[in-house]
């Protein structure tokens, strides 16, 4: 039995470490998603950097990237990207939602709703961004439960849809602006130079920053809504 050099892995060991099959690992390598391995004789060896690339590929796919999009993303990475750089890229890609999109049939939707859903109901769920049509089926988005609960309110569908579209419009703009701030004020200074320790700290900071951002949004909206009520009572 051949023993791997210290710190290096065979393709079988790399696949096991990354939680992938050997076949998938080899396929990704053939697509250029991994740097070339270190060859010693006829055996190819891999290290922590290769494992980091595989973890990034998985994160991209979990984020909804197609394989072609993953190839473009990986190709755009700097040639000298380190394990820490890839870990940060992966942290940046972590979804803000705990529930990924999923395929669902109309029957499945009606089971979740606990009743039959009309064409109007389905159209409203699509307008609310809780559902996407996909061929003959549907793609349930993370806020599906909220959308189904909204259907049960005694409010005209147009009013619910208008409120949903207003939220989406402002949230899209806010997400874009906050992303620009993150890039300019956090990531740009980091990319100018950092130590492995600083990279590790930033990777740990991002999930907490994400949670605090969500809490701040809720708190500021509550404050803004209260201010509107106060102004309306003063008129």
C-alpha positions in Angstrom: 0.0 0.0 0.0 1.4 3.4 -1.0 1.6 6.0 1.8 0.8 9.6 0.9 3.6 12.2 1.6 2.9 14.3 4.7 0.2 16.9 4.0 -0.7 15.5 0.6 -3.6 13.4 -0.5 -4.4 11.0 -3.3 -7.5 11.6 -5.3 -9.4 9.1 -3.3 -8.3 10.8 0.0 -9.2 14.2 -1.5 -12.6 13.1 -2.5 -13.3 11.6 1.0 -12.0 14.8 2.7 -14.3 17.0 0.5 -17.3 14.7 0.8 -17.5 13.9 -2.9 -17.2 10.8 -5.0 -13.9 10.1 -6.7 -15.6 10.2 -10.1 -17.0 13.7 -9.4 -13.6 14.9 -8.1 -11.9 13.7 -11.3 -14.5 15.3 -13.4 -14.1 18.6 -11.8 -10.4 18.4 -12.2 -10.8 17.6 -15.9 -12.9 20.8 -16.2 -10.0 22.8 -14.8 -11.8 23.6 -11.5 -8.8 22.4 -9.6 -5.1 23.5 -9.9 -2.8 20.9 -11.4 -1.8 18.3 -8.8 1.7 17.6 -7.7 3.0 14.5 -9.5 5.5 12.1 -8.0 6.1 9.4 -10.5 2.7 8.1 -11.8 0.8 9.3 -8.7 -1.0 12.7 -8.5 -1.1 14.3 -5.1 -3.4 17.1 -3.8 -3.2 19.4 -0.8 -5.3 21.9 1.2 -5.6 24.3 -1.7 -7.3 21.6 -3.9 -9.7 20.8 -1.0 -10.5 24.5 -0.7 -11.3 24.7 -4.4 -13.7 21.8 -4.1 -15.4 23.4 -1.1 -15.8 26.6 -3.1 -17.3 24.7 -6.1 -19.9 23.1 -3.7 -20.7 26.5 -2.2 -21.3 28.0 -5.7 -23.6 25.1 -6.7 -25.5 25.4 -3.4 -25.9 29.1 -4.3 -27.6 28.1 -7.6 -24.7 28.4 -10.0 -24.8 26.1 -13.0 -21.7 24.1 -13.8 -20.9 26.5 -16.6 -21.2 29.5 -14.3 -19.0 27.7 -11.8 -16.3 27.3 -14.5 -16.5 31.0 -15.3 -16.3 32.0 -11.6 -13.3 29.8 -10.9 -11.5 31.0 -14.0 -11.9 34.6 -12.8 -10.0 33.9 -9.5 -6.5 35.2 -9.2 -3.8 32.7 -10.1 -2.2 33.0 -6.7 -5.4 32.5 -4.7 -4.6 31.0 -1.3 -6.7 28.7 0.9 -7.6 31.7 3.0 -8.7 33.6 -0.1 -11.0 30.8 -1.2 -12.4 30.4 2.3 -13.4 34.1 2.2 -15.0 33.6 -1.2 -17.0 30.7 0.2 -18.0 32.7 3.2 -19.2 35.5 0.9 -21.4 33.0 -1.0 -23.1 31.7 2.1 -26.8 32.0 1.5 -28.8 34.5 3.6 -31.6 32.1 3.8 -31.6 28.8 5.8 -33.9 27.1 3.3 -32.7 26.5 -0.3 -35.2 26.7 -3.3 -36.8 23.4 -4.0 -38.9 21.8 -6.7 -42.6 21.3 -5.9 -45.7 20.2 -7.7 -49.1 21.8 -7.5 -50.3 18.9 -5.4 -47.4 19.5 -3.0 -48.2 23.2 -2.8 -51.8 22.4 -1.9 -50.7 20.0 0.7 -48.5 22.7 2.3 -51.3 25.2 2.1 -53.9 22.8 3.5 -56.4 23.6 0.8 -56.9 23.8 -3.0 -55.1 26.7 -4.6 -56.7 28.6 -7.4 -55.0 30.0 -10.5 -55.3 33.4 -8.8 -53.6 32.1 -5.7 -50.7 30.7 -7.7 -50.3 33.9 -9.6 -50.2 35.9 -6.4 -47.5 33.6 -5.0 -45.4 34.2 -8.1 -45.9 38.0 -7.8 -44.8 37.9 -4.2 -41.6 36.1 -5.1 -42.6 33.1 -3.1 -42.8 30.8 -6.1 -41.4 30.5 -9.6 -43.0 28.6 -12.5 -40.7 25.9 -13.9 -42.0 23.9 -16.8 -45.0 22.0 -15.6 -44.0 22.4 -12.0 -42.9 25.1 -9.6 -39.8 26.2 -7.7 -40.6 27.0 -4.1 -38.5 30.0 -2.7 -37.6 30.5 0.9 -40.5 32.8 1.7 -43.2 30.4 0.4 -44.6 29.9 3.9 -45.0 33.6 4.3 -46.8 33.8 0.9 -49.1 30.9 1.8 -50.0 32.7 5.1 -50.7 35.9 3.2 -53.2 34.1 1.1 -55.3 33.5 4.2 -55.6 37.2 5.1 -58.8 39.0 4.3 -57.1 41.5 2.1 -57.6 42.0 -1.7 -54.9 40.1 -3.7 -53.9 43.4 -5.5 -53.2 45.0 -2.2 -51.0 42.1 -1.0 -49.2 42.0 -4.4 -48.6 45.8 -4.3 -47.1 45.6 -0.9 -44.9 42.6 -1.9 -43.7 44.5 -5.0 -42.8 47.6 -2.9 -40.8 45.4 -0.4 -39.0 43.7 -3.3 -38.2 47.0 -5.0 -36.7 48.6 -1.9 -34.9 45.5 -0.7 -33.3 45.0 -4.1 -31.9 48.6 -4.1 -30.8 48.2 -0.4 -29.1 44.9 -1.0 -27.2 46.4 -4.0 -26.1 49.5 -2.0 -25.0 47.5 1.0 -23.0 45.1 -1.2 -21.2 48.1 -2.7 -20.3 49.4 0.7 -19.0 45.9 1.8 -16.9 45.8 -1.3 -15.4 49.3 -0.9 -15.0 49.4 2.9 -14.3 45.8 3.9 -13.1 43.7 0.9 -11.0 46.3 -0.9 -8.7 47.0 2.1 -8.5 43.3 2.7 -7.4 42.5 -0.8 -4.6 45.1 -0.6 -2.9 42.9 1.9 -3.7 40.6 4.7 -2.2 37.9 6.9 -3.6 34.4 7.2 -4.8 35.4 10.7 -6.6 38.4 9.3 -8.3 36.3 6.7 -9.5 33.8 9.3 -10.9 36.6 11.4 -12.8 38.1 8.4 -14.2 34.7 7.5 -15.5 34.4 11.1 -16.8 38.0 11.1 -19.0 37.7 7.9 -21.7 35.4 9.3 -22.1 37.6 12.4 -22.2 40.7 10.2 -24.9 39.0 8.1 -27.0 38.3 11.2 -26.6 41.9 12.6 -27.6 43.3 9.2 -30.8 41.4 9.3 -31.5 42.5 12.9 -30.8 46.1 12.0 -33.1 46.0 9.0 -36.0 44.7 11.2 -35.3 47.3 13.9 -35.0 50.2 11.5 -38.2 49.2 9.7 -40.1 49.0 13.1 -38.8 52.4 14.0 -39.8 53.9 10.6 -43.3 52.3 10.8 -43.8 53.8 14.3 -42.6 57.2 13.1 -45.2 57.1 10.3 -48.0 56.2 12.8 -46.9 59.1 15.0 -46.9 61.6 12.1 -50.3 60.4 10.9 -51.8 60.9 14.4 -50.4 64.4 14.7 -52.1 65.6 11.5 
